[in-house]
Amino acid sequence: MPSVIPPLESIEIPDAVPEDLRIIWEAWSFLGRDYVDRSKLDAEAFSEQAIRGMLRVLEDPQTAYVSPEVLSGSFGDTFEGEFEGIGAHVSMNAAGKVVIIGPIPGSPAEEAGIRPGDIIIEVDGESIEGLSLLAAVSKIRGPSGSTVILLVKHLTALDPIEIAVKRGVIPLVSVILRSQPEDRFAHVRITNFYPDTAQELVAAVDKAKNDGAEGLILDLRDNPGGPLESVVQVSSQFLTDGLVLYDVDGNGRKREWEVRRGGTITEIPMVVLVNGNSASSSEVLAGALQDHGRAVLIGSSTFGKGSVNILRPLSNGGGLYITVGHWYTPAGRLIQYEGLEPDIEVTARDPRDADVAQFRKAKEELELLVDGSAGKIGS
């Protein structure tokens, strides 16, 4: 046990330093006076690591430090029709791991074998453990034609594997009509939420109804979410009044998001498909439809991403991505970490078998609903 040696001169702590943070100033001052190799005392690096250390105590993967290099990168093209990258939606789980919610259909990620539920461990040989989601995404994204090497752990695999993905230009299409004109029920998949998703949805459903569709299977599986304004617009197409959701901030203040009038899909019988990769705004939509009794949920429990986040700028050019509130369904169910339970659970060990079984069950339940046996739903 080393002896405690008081300093010859006391540490002068500025009055502006809060009492609770005095030890940080003291530690930095002692290092500057006493450390053997002071060339290693990089104030910028120390500051960034101090912030990251504080945030680890919170155990909130959605609250993170964003370095100046990452913040200077542009993510605005994500909402401008197309972007360059591998074409996969990602999120961060409660353990701080970057998880693939789902590859965009036809994207380089899908073609290379990236699957929903994959965990990204390394990018081009560098670990991304401890990075914020934005920092990890900035490493994965890159110019079209370039190649990125990802160390990936599949859900059912024991060991991770390396996957090379050639980046491309990724078109952003959020609504896909999967059914055929002769099908009795429309199968509409919302892959994610963009500013024009509500318009695309109405167009797809109108086309299916004109082709004679009697009901709607709304597919939110592997949907990672998107802007809140978009999901409020989409939800309002199915509902006539009431709440879409509400959020509560750290001061206990409640903010309500009401249904907008003028929805055009308020009467068609429908069911909703969800799974463990239905996250964020897709959980808002599913929760609103479930709470209002507009549709039953079929599939497996959802992801549990229901936080309100803002990005505060820091003086070094970086930023602090902060969770400032949590989302709740109209009936008051917390989405964050909890997720949503389906009305009818349909699962399988193999994700592909689960997809097929869930869709088959959706058709069965919709047949009961359309044929006038609504009371049997969920039996």
C-alpha positions as CSV (number, residue, x, y, z in Angstrom):
1,M,0.0,0.0,0.0
2,P,1.7,3.3,-1.1
3,S,1.9,6.1,1.4
4,V,-0.3,9.1,1.0
5,I,1.8,12.2,0.1
6,P,0.0,15.5,0.4
7,P,1.0,18.1,-2.2
8,L,3.4,20.8,-1.2
9,E,1.1,23.3,-2.8
10,S,-2.7,23.0,-2.6
11,I,-4.7,22.7,-5.8
12,E,-6.5,25.9,-6.7
13,I,-10.0,25.0,-7.9
14,P,-11.9,27.7,-9.9
15,D,-15.2,28.8,-8.3
16,A,-17.0,27.8,-11.4
17,V,-16.2,24.1,-10.9
18,P,-19.2,22.5,-9.1
19,E,-18.5,20.8,-5.7
20,D,-19.4,17.3,-7.1
21,L,-16.8,17.7,-9.9
22,R,-13.9,19.0,-7.9
23,I,-12.1,15.6,-7.9
24,I,-12.0,15.6,-11.7
25,W,-10.1,19.0,-11.6
26,E,-7.9,17.7,-8.8
27,A,-7.0,14.5,-10.7
28,W,-6.1,16.4,-13.9
29,S,-4.0,18.9,-11.9
30,F,-2.1,16.2,-10.0
31,L,-1.3,14.4,-13.3
32,G,-0.1,17.7,-14.8
33,R,2.3,18.2,-11.8
34,D,3.4,14.7,-11.1
35,Y,3.0,12.2,-14.0
36,V,6.3,10.8,-15.3
37,D,5.6,11.3,-19.0
38,R,3.6,14.5,-19.4
39,S,3.7,14.3,-23.2
40,K,0.9,11.8,-22.9
41,L,-1.4,14.2,-21.2
42,D,-3.7,15.0,-24.1
43,A,-6.4,17.3,-22.7
44,E,-8.8,16.6,-25.6
45,A,-8.5,12.9,-25.3
46,F,-8.9,13.0,-21.5
47,S,-12.0,15.2,-21.8
48,E,-13.6,12.8,-24.3
49,Q,-12.8,9.8,-22.2
50,A,-14.1,11.5,-19.1
51,I,-17.5,12.1,-20.9
52,R,-17.7,8.5,-22.0
53,G,-16.9,7.4,-18.5
54,M,-19.8,9.5,-17.1
55,L,-22.2,8.1,-19.6
56,R,-21.3,4.5,-18.9
57,V,-22.6,4.9,-15.4
58,L,-26.1,5.7,-16.9
59,E,-26.2,2.3,-18.7
60,D,-28.3,3.9,-21.4
61,P,-27.1,3.0,-24.9
62,Q,-29.2,5.8,-26.4
63,T,-27.2,8.5,-24.5
64,A,-23.8,8.8,-26.0
65,Y,-20.9,11.2,-26.8
66,V,-20.6,12.1,-30.5
67,S,-17.0,13.1,-31.6
68,P,-16.4,16.1,-33.8
69,E,-15.4,13.8,-36.7
70,V,-18.7,11.9,-36.5
71,L,-20.8,15.1,-36.0
72,S,-19.2,16.8,-39.0
73,G,-20.3,13.9,-41.2
74,S,-23.7,14.3,-43.0
75,F,-26.6,12.0,-42.3
76,G,-29.1,14.3,-43.9
77,D,-29.1,12.3,-47.1
78,T,-31.0,9.6,-45.2
79,F,-34.2,11.5,-45.9
80,E,-33.4,12.8,-49.4
81,G,-34.4,9.8,-51.5
82,E,-31.1,7.9,-51.4
83,F,-27.8,7.5,-49.6
84,E,-24.5,5.8,-50.0
85,G,-23.6,2.8,-47.7
86,I,-24.4,-0.9,-47.3
87,G,-28.2,-0.5,-47.0
88,A,-29.0,-1.8,-43.5
89,H,-31.0,-0.4,-40.6
90,V,-29.3,-0.6,-37.3
91,S,-30.0,0.1,-33.6
92,M,-28.2,-0.3,-30.3
93,N,-29.5,-2.9,-27.8
94,A,-29.5,-2.6,-24.0
95,A,-26.0,-4.1,-23.9
96,G,-24.6,-1.4,-26.1
97,K,-24.2,-3.7,-29.1
98,V,-24.9,-2.5,-32.7
99,V,-27.7,-4.8,-34.0
100,I,-28.9,-5.1,-37.6
101,I,-32.7,-4.5,-37.5
102,G,-32.9,-5.5,-41.1
103,P,-31.1,-5.1,-44.5
104,I,-32.9,-3.0,-47.0
105,P,-34.4,-5.3,-49.7
106,G,-32.1,-5.6,-52.7
107,S,-29.3,-3.8,-50.9
108,P,-25.6,-4.7,-50.8
109,A,-26.0,-5.8,-47.2
110,E,-28.8,-8.2,-48.1
111,E,-26.8,-9.6,-51.0
112,A,-23.7,-10.1,-48.9
113,G,-25.6,-12.2,-46.3
114,I,-26.3,-9.6,-43.5
115,R,-29.4,-10.8,-41.6
116,P,-31.8,-9.3,-39.1
117,G,-30.5,-9.7,-35.5
118,D,-26.8,-9.8,-36.6
119,I,-24.4,-8.0,-34.2
120,I,-21.6,-6.0,-35.7
121,I,-18.4,-6.4,-33.7
122,E,-15.7,-4.9,-35.9
123,V,-15.6,-2.6,-38.9
124,D,-12.4,-3.0,-41.1
125,G,-10.6,-4.7,-38.3
126,E,-11.4,-2.1,-35.6
127,S,-13.7,-2.9,-32.7
128,I,-16.8,-0.6,-32.4
129,E,-17.4,-1.6,-28.8
130,G,-18.1,1.5,-26.7
131,L,-18.9,3.7,-29.7
132,S,-22.1,5.6,-30.1
133,L,-24.6,4.4,-32.7
134,L,-23.8,7.5,-34.9
135,A,-20.0,6.8,-34.6
136,A,-20.5,3.1,-35.6
137,V,-22.8,4.0,-38.5
138,S,-20.2,6.6,-39.7
139,K,-17.6,3.8,-39.9
140,I,-20.0,1.4,-41.7
141,R,-21.2,3.9,-44.3
142,G,-19.0,5.1,-47.1
143,P,-18.8,6.0,-50.8
144,S,-20.5,3.8,-53.4
145,G,-18.1,1.2,-54.9
146,S,-15.9,1.0,-51.8
147,T,-15.8,-2.2,-49.7
148,V,-16.2,-2.6,-45.9
149,I,-15.2,-5.7,-43.9
150,L,-17.6,-6.4,-41.1
151,L,-17.1,-8.9,-38.3
152,V,-20.6,-10.2,-37.7
153,K,-22.1,-12.6,-35.3
154,H,-25.3,-14.2,-36.6
155,L,-28.1,-15.0,-34.2
156,T,-27.7,-18.8,-34.4
157,A,-23.9,-18.9,-34.8
158,L,-21.3,-19.7,-32.2
159,D,-18.5,-17.7,-33.7
160,P,-18.5,-14.4,-35.7
161,I,-17.5,-14.3,-39.3
162,E,-16.1,-11.7,-41.6
163,I,-18.4,-10.4,-44.4
164,A,-17.2,-8.1,-47.1
165,V,-19.9,-5.7,-48.3
166,K,-19.4,-3.5,-51.4
167,R,-21.2,-0.2,-50.7
168,G,-23.7,1.2,-53.1
169,V,-26.3,3.9,-53.7
170,I,-29.3,2.9,-51.6
171,P,-32.7,4.1,-52.8
172,L,-35.2,4.8,-49.9
173,V,-38.6,3.1,-50.4
174,S,-40.6,2.8,-47.3
175,V,-43.8,1.1,-48.5
176,I,-44.0,-2.1,-50.5
177,L,-47.2,-3.7,-51.7
178,R,-46.4,-7.4,-51.6
179,S,-49.8,-8.9,-52.5
180,Q,-51.1,-9.5,-56.1
181,P,-54.2,-7.9,-57.6
182,E,-56.1,-11.2,-57.4
183,D,-55.4,-11.7,-53.6
184,R,-58.2,-11.3,-51.2
185,F,-56.1,-9.4,-48.7
186,A,-53.6,-6.6,-49.3
187,H,-50.2,-7.3,-47.8
188,V,-48.5,-3.9,-47.2
189,R,-45.0,-3.7,-45.7
190,I,-43.7,-0.5,-44.1
191,T,-39.9,-1.0,-44.1
192,N,-39.2,2.3,-42.2
193,F,-40.7,5.7,-41.8
194,Y,-39.7,8.7,-44.0
195,P,-41.5,12.1,-44.5
196,D,-43.5,10.7,-47.5
197,T,-44.4,7.3,-45.9
198,A,-48.0,8.3,-45.2
199,Q,-48.6,9.3,-48.9
200,E,-47.0,6.1,-50.1
201,L,-49.1,4.0,-47.7
202,V,-52.4,5.6,-48.8
203,A,-51.5,5.0,-52.5
204,A,-50.6,1.4,-51.9
205,V,-53.8,0.7,-49.9
206,D,-56.0,2.5,-52.4
207,K,-54.5,0.4,-55.3
208,A,-55.2,-2.8,-53.4
209,K,-58.8,-1.7,-52.5
210,N,-59.4,-0.8,-56.2
211,D,-58.2,-4.3,-57.1
212,G,-60.8,-5.8,-54.7
213,A,-58.9,-6.3,-51.5
214,E,-61.2,-7.0,-48.5
215,G,-58.7,-6.6,-45.7
216,L,-55.2,-5.4,-44.9
217,I,-52.2,-7.2,-43.4
218,L,-49.9,-4.4,-42.3
219,D,-46.4,-5.7,-42.0
220,L,-44.1,-3.9,-39.5
221,R,-41.6,-6.7,-39.0
222,D,-37.9,-5.6,-39.1
223,N,-39.0,-1.9,-39.3
224,P,-36.5,0.2,-37.3
225,G,-38.6,3.3,-37.1
226,G,-38.0,6.8,-38.3
227,P,-39.1,10.4,-37.6
228,L,-41.9,10.8,-35.0
229,E,-43.8,13.2,-37.3
230,S,-44.0,10.5,-40.0
231,V,-45.5,7.9,-37.7
232,V,-48.1,10.3,-36.3
233,Q,-49.1,11.0,-39.9
234,V,-49.3,7.2,-40.7
235,S,-51.1,6.4,-37.5
236,S,-53.7,9.1,-38.3
237,Q,-54.6,7.3,-41.5
238,F,-56.0,4.4,-39.5
239,L,-57.5,6.2,-36.5
240,T,-60.3,8.8,-36.2
241,D,-59.5,10.4,-32.9
242,G,-57.6,10.1,-29.5
243,L,-53.9,9.8,-28.9
244,V,-51.2,8.3,-31.1
245,L,-48.8,8.4,-28.1
246,Y,-47.4,10.6,-25.4
247,D,-44.0,11.2,-24.0
248,V,-42.8,12.2,-20.5
249,D,-39.5,14.0,-19.9
250,G,-37.1,14.1,-17.0
251,N,-39.1,16.7,-15.2
252,G,-42.3,14.7,-15.4
253,R,-43.8,16.9,-18.1
254,K,-46.2,15.1,-20.4
255,R,-46.6,15.9,-24.1
256,E,-49.4,14.3,-26.1
257,W,-49.5,13.6,-29.8
258,E,-53.1,13.5,-31.1
259,V,-54.6,11.8,-34.1
260,R,-54.8,14.1,-37.1
261,R,-58.2,14.3,-38.8
262,G,-58.8,13.1,-42.4
263,G,-57.5,9.5,-42.2
264,T,-58.6,7.5,-45.3
265,I,-57.9,3.9,-44.0
266,T,-60.1,3.9,-40.9
267,E,-62.6,1.2,-41.9
268,I,-60.8,-1.6,-43.8
269,P,-60.4,-4.7,-41.6
270,M,-56.8,-5.2,-40.7
271,V,-54.2,-7.1,-38.6
272,V,-50.6,-6.1,-37.9
273,L,-47.4,-8.2,-38.1
274,V,-44.6,-7.4,-35.6
275,N,-41.4,-9.1,-34.4
276,G,-38.3,-8.5,-32.3
277,N,-36.9,-6.1,-34.8
278,S,-39.9,-3.9,-34.9
279,A,-38.5,-0.9,-33.2
280,S,-39.1,2.8,-32.3
281,S,-41.7,4.4,-34.5
282,S,-43.0,1.1,-35.7
283,E,-43.7,0.3,-32.0
284,V,-45.5,3.6,-31.7
285,L,-47.8,2.7,-34.6
286,A,-48.4,-0.9,-33.4
287,G,-49.1,0.3,-29.9
288,A,-51.6,2.9,-31.0
289,L,-53.5,0.4,-33.3
290,Q,-53.5,-2.1,-30.4
291,D,-54.7,0.3,-27.7
292,H,-57.4,1.7,-29.9
293,G,-58.7,-1.8,-30.8
294,R,-58.1,-1.0,-34.5
295,A,-56.0,-4.2,-35.1
296,V,-54.5,-7.2,-33.3
297,L,-50.8,-7.7,-33.3
298,I,-49.5,-11.0,-34.5
299,G,-45.9,-12.3,-34.2
300,S,-43.4,-11.8,-31.4
301,S,-42.5,-9.2,-28.8
302,T,-41.1,-6.0,-30.3
303,F,-37.7,-4.5,-29.8
304,G,-38.3,-1.9,-27.0
305,K,-36.9,1.3,-28.3
306,G,-39.0,4.2,-27.1
307,S,-36.8,7.1,-26.1
308,V,-36.9,10.8,-27.0
309,N,-33.4,12.0,-27.9
310,I,-31.8,15.3,-28.7
311,L,-28.3,16.2,-29.8
312,R,-26.6,19.0,-27.8
313,P,-23.5,20.7,-29.3
314,L,-20.3,20.8,-27.3
315,S,-17.6,23.4,-27.5
316,N,-15.1,21.0,-29.1
317,G,-17.3,20.5,-32.1
318,G,-18.7,17.3,-30.9
319,G,-22.0,16.7,-29.3
320,L,-24.0,14.8,-26.6
321,Y,-26.8,12.6,-27.7
322,I,-29.2,12.6,-24.7
323,T,-32.3,10.7,-23.8
324,V,-34.7,13.4,-22.6
325,G,-37.9,11.4,-22.4
326,H,-39.7,8.1,-23.0
327,W,-42.6,7.2,-25.3
328,Y,-45.8,5.7,-24.0
329,T,-48.7,4.1,-25.9
330,P,-52.2,5.8,-25.6
331,A,-53.0,3.4,-22.7
332,G,-49.9,4.3,-20.8
333,R,-47.6,1.4,-21.7
334,L,-43.9,2.2,-21.6
335,I,-42.2,1.2,-24.9
336,Q,-38.5,1.7,-23.8
337,Y,-37.0,-1.6,-22.8
338,E,-40.4,-3.2,-22.4
339,G,-41.6,-3.4,-26.0
340,L,-45.0,-4.6,-27.0
341,E,-46.5,-8.1,-26.5
342,P,-48.5,-9.4,-29.5
343,D,-52.1,-10.4,-29.1
344,I,-51.3,-13.6,-30.9
345,E,-47.8,-15.0,-30.5
346,V,-46.3,-16.9,-33.4
347,T,-42.6,-17.8,-33.2
348,A,-40.2,-20.4,-34.6
349,R,-36.5,-21.1,-34.1
350,D,-35.8,-20.4,-37.7
351,P,-36.6,-16.7,-38.6
352,R,-37.8,-17.8,-42.1
353,D,-40.2,-20.3,-40.6
354,A,-41.4,-17.7,-38.2
355,D,-42.1,-15.3,-41.1
356,V,-44.1,-17.8,-43.0
357,A,-46.1,-19.0,-39.9
358,Q,-46.9,-15.4,-38.9
359,F,-48.2,-14.5,-42.3
360,R,-50.3,-17.6,-42.5
361,K,-51.8,-16.8,-39.1
362,A,-52.5,-13.2,-40.2
363,K,-54.5,-14.5,-43.1
364,E,-56.5,-16.8,-40.9
365,E,-57.3,-14.1,-38.4
366,L,-58.3,-11.6,-41.1
367,E,-60.6,-14.2,-42.7
368,L,-62.4,-14.6,-39.4
369,L,-62.6,-10.8,-39.1
370,V,-63.9,-10.2,-42.6
371,D,-66.3,-13.1,-42.5
372,G,-68.0,-11.8,-39.4
373,S,-66.4,-13.9,-36.7
374,A,-64.6,-11.1,-34.9
375,G,-65.3,-12.6,-31.5
376,K,-63.1,-15.6,-32.3
377,I,-60.0,-13.5,-33.0
378,G,-57.1,-14.5,-30.7
379,S,-58.8,-17.8,-29.8
